[in-house]
Each structure stands twice: as C-alpha cells, then as structure tokens.
Amino acid sequence: MARVFGAPADATRWACVDDRDVLSSAPRGWPDADPALLTYVHAAAAAGEPAAFLWSGGPGRVVAVGVTPVWSAGPRPVAEVTTEAAPAPYGLTWRELQVLTLVAGGLTNTEIAARLRTARRTVATHVERLLTKLEVPTRTAAASTAVDARLLVLPIPGGAGGLAAIGVQRLEAAVSRRTTAPARPGPRPVRKHPIVIGGVYPAEGRLSADGQGRRRAAELAVGEVNAHGGVDGHELVHVAVEADLADLTSLAGGIDDLVGRGVDAVTLGYTLARHDFAGVFASAADHGCPVLHSATSQSAQSLVLEEPVRFGNVFQVCAPESRYGVGFVRALRDFEASGSWRPHRRELLVVDSTDPHLTTFTAQAHEAAERAGWRVEVERVDFLRPGWRQVLDVIGQRDPAAVMVATWVEPSLLDFLRRFRATGSQALVYAIYAPSVPGFLERAGALAEGLSWATVIGTYQDGLAGRFAHEFAGAHHSDPGRSGAGIHYDMVHLLTQAWRQVANPHDTAAVNQQLRTLVYRGVSGAYWFGSPGQSALTYPDDTADPSIAQAHLVHQVQDGRHVIVAPSPYAQGTFRPPPLSSTGPPGAAAR
C-alpha cells in the first residue's frame, strides 16, 4: 500500500508564527516532509479559531488534523496541533472526500467537475458512491454528515471562492489571503504558486534500493532547478509516495493520492504488474497533468495509441520491453563479429516472464535469431517467486551457448547467478536492467564477473552523466547506479524544460503539448515523444539517429566494474570472453 514519506502520526504543541519559521517541538522530520500542511496550521493559529480537517495520508488513509489556539503571553500566536493517521472514514477514497467537501460547500456536479478537471458523469458516480457509504439519501444529508463528523478536507480543490462559509472554506480563504496579500514595505516578495512533482517509488523490500536512488535523484534535480530560480519564480516541490510495484491497486492508489493533492506532474518508474494500465492511469487522465513513467511496457504504449485523447497526458520515457530480445540477438552477433566469442553451439536459452505483459523475446526476436542461425528455447519463470531447478536442468540438458535472463528484480538475478555458477556451464549469461541497481556489484561480488547485461535506457558515461554522478555522490555518499536514478533526474529536468516554455506552467494541456514536441538531452540520452504512443525511441532499435533516442546500452562486468561495450559511439571498451565461457576451437560453432 502506498504511503507518504514523513506522514505525521503524533500530537504536540507548536509555536506558530509564519511559514518561514521552524515550529517548536514539532515531530522530527515532519515540517520538511509536508510544508503545505504547515501553511494551514499557521493560518488557523493566527486566526485564533479552532479548526479540524482531513489531510491526505496516502491511499486509503487520512490524517485528522486539529488546531486549538491557546493563550500565550508572548507576541506570537500559539496553538496545540494534534494529528492522527487512520484509515479513511466510511471507506471513502480521497477523491470522494474531496467531492464531499465541495458538495458541503454547495457546489453542483457541473461546478465540481470544473474544479476537478473531470467529466460531470464521473462526479455523479462519486456522489452516488459517497451517499451509499455514508448511508444517507441526499446531498444535503451528506453535507450535514461531513460537517458534523469532520470529514472536510484541505486543501480545497479550486480554492475557497464560491463555496458556502463552512469551516474549511474560511481557513482556505485565510491561507489564500496570506499567500496573495500585497507585500508591506521591506518584507520578502510574494511567492508564486509552487509547481508540485509527485513521484511514486517502490515500497520497502526487494526493490527499495532502486527506489531510494530514484527518489534521491529526483530531489537532487529539484534542488538544482530551485537553485537557479525555479520555473520563472515558481518553486519546485517534490512529493513522494510509496507503492508495491507488483500490485496494480497499490500503484493506482499512489497516483490517486498524488492527484488528490493537486500535483502538476506524476513520475513513475517501472512496474511488475502491467495488465491494467488504464486503471493505473485513470485518475491522472481525469486530472490532465503529465505522467512520465519508465514502465518499459508495450501495453502502456498501446494504451496511448488506442486512446490518445483520454491518455494523451501519459508519456513513456523509454522503449518497451520487446526491444530487449532483438538487442540480445544483436549483441551476440557483435560479440561473434569481434572474434572475442566463438559459441560452441548454435543454441540459445531465453528465460522470460510467465506474465505475457513482461515478455521480452517476441516474434521479432525469434525471426532475428533464426536469420542468425540460432535455435531458441524459451523457459518461463515467475521472477517474483522464481524456481530455478527447471531452468538449470534445461541448461544441463541443452548446453546452450548463451542464456538470457530477463528479470528486472535484482535478488532474483543474484539467486540465479549463485546457482548457475555452481553448474560449471560454459554458457554466456546475458541479463537485463537488474545489474543497473545501485550496489549490485558489491552484493554480487565475483558472481558478476564477465556478466553481460543491457538496458534500453541507462546512464551514459559522458561528461553530463559524470557531473550527475559526482553531484549525487556528494549529496548522498553513494553511487546512483546505471539507470533508474538517472531516469528520474532526467524526468525532473525534462518537465522543467516544458514548464519554462509555456506561458502558465499550471496549464496542463499546454505542458503536455510542449512535451510532445521538445527534444531533451539528459544523462540517459535524448527524449522525444513525437512518435505514435508517446514512447521514447531507442538507438539503434527504433532509429539510426541517436540525437532523438536513448542508446540501448550493452554492458559487461570487467574487473569488478561496469563497462559499456555497445553500441558505438558510446562503448568504453570491448567484450571479453567470460571466465567460464569457452571460446571454443575454430569450427566449433557448427556443432
């Protein structure tokens, strides 16, 4: 289940002054985690009136906030602030709570739809569901329940204007006055409304190392943009939630939570569950903000192709997984052509996923292998719960020249390598993506030596990428890895370029159109979404022009480090025969 980093969960007594002062006795780490909430706390304390409202605490959970002004002999307003995280009341979703708040404010379905930037029939569905959950017959009864049970949320979508004078409306209006009032002589200038980037990252577990690198890289990029004045004076704010990447409900919940917060863009990495991207992206499609993801998915690309109007705000920043199969065949051809590898058999084993939406070795790859004279056998494995015995038995029986292991999950690959090395097989092992995860070489040790692996989007080893790696290491005292962190660093700068080129960065339609036309060169290559399906291109699979694509990088672990061996001109070195791989005598390939 997705959750917000640093969500408040305890009560304290705070001194409240203005939105630049640090609150005394605040829960450690919370003020920096959610500064927007502090704005409302300050406004309530300054108004001297009790306030109670709900704040998003992640999918299915809310934070009940209470602000009680207390007497103070000093010049600063003081309030006791209590926060309690709990499951959403009555089973209401955050979007339903937003609709309920607007209903309590006296708005019609049409007016609510305009504020939420969604269809009126969608709002009508939300209203029907919340009436059912609250067990009330009418909108008036629902509004009364919302006020009495303190079910009103902040921030109010669309602001306080036009709403009845319910408690949260007054507080929303007070916040608006604090942030838009003309500056008195001397004080700091009024700040523009921030631009909020919401990122969905892997929850704790087998993918957490990769998720931590992605989040840190996004925060590094946000800091760089803000250090240069933000976007025309708009500060960038990064909001992070966690989700289970193998659970579509959790993924959709994470995005729903961010949309409920009114983010200006959503970023998402790869996913291990891919059979319903329409459900995952539904709330973001209604919201209209750009969604940048690196799911490496043909299904996601096809969704945009089939429904370009509804999902025209969804952009895949890399090529789909089907490119890995043809890349494997091409890499073997290059290894042979170099004279560095002479396979002892014309037989290949591909270990692919049991999930058809994760298939890497497609019909196109089979055709390429056949043209090159290879016989291919495919074994399918659930990479989240792999059982390697059958695969190892096939390796022992068929004695393939090379084995492609198409898992994104690093622990799964490490488990295979331990078992495979013990067999003494001479096969060349070729992996995808998983070795790019930060710390892979340290965890794999000698098991990784000679391993070949590829990623359709990875961090280059040029000056631009070198500066990124240096800044990342300086900030976090760790290595960013070879793919995920660079992708999320690029996503922030790519969005920033689009925001800077439109008149209003909160105009999502204009931003999406800008994303369809611009070309951005990041640490992982060039991003261009002008092709059908709004998916980035890979070189040389999709285009011979690397200026509008990302290189399909092939690496080999040599002497304990990753070395890019293809394609030209990005190669740092040449392929070496792996320690357990035989070069074979001349003519052995004919066996």
Secondary structure, DSSP 8 states (H G I E B T S, - for coil): ---BTT---S-EEEE---TTS--TT--TTHHHH-HHHHHHHHHHHHHTS-EEEEEE-STTEEEEEEEEEE--SSSS-EEEEEEEEEE-GGG--HHHHHHHHHHHTT--HHHHHHHHTS-HHHHHHHHHHHHHHHT-SSHHHHHHHHHHTT--BSS-TT-STTS---HHHHHHHHHHHHHHS---SSS-------EEEEEEEE-SSTTHHHHHHHHHHHHHHHHHHHHTTTBTTB-EEEEEEEE-TT-HHHHHHHHHHHHHTT-SEEEE---S--TTHHHHSHHHHHH---EEE----HHHHHHHHH-TTTTTTEEESS--TTHHHHHHHHHHHHHHHHTS---SSSEEEEEEESSGGG--S-HHHHHHHHHTT-EEEEEEE-TTS---HHHHHHHHHH--SEEEE----HHHHHHHHHHHHTTT---EEEEESGGGSTTHHHHHGGGGTT-EEEESS----SHHHHHHHHHHHHHHSS--TTTHHHHHHHHHHHHHHHHHTSS-TT-HHHHHHHHHH-EEEETTEEEE--STTSB-EEETTT-S-GGGEEE-EEEEEETTEEEEEESTTT-SS-----TT-----TTGGG-
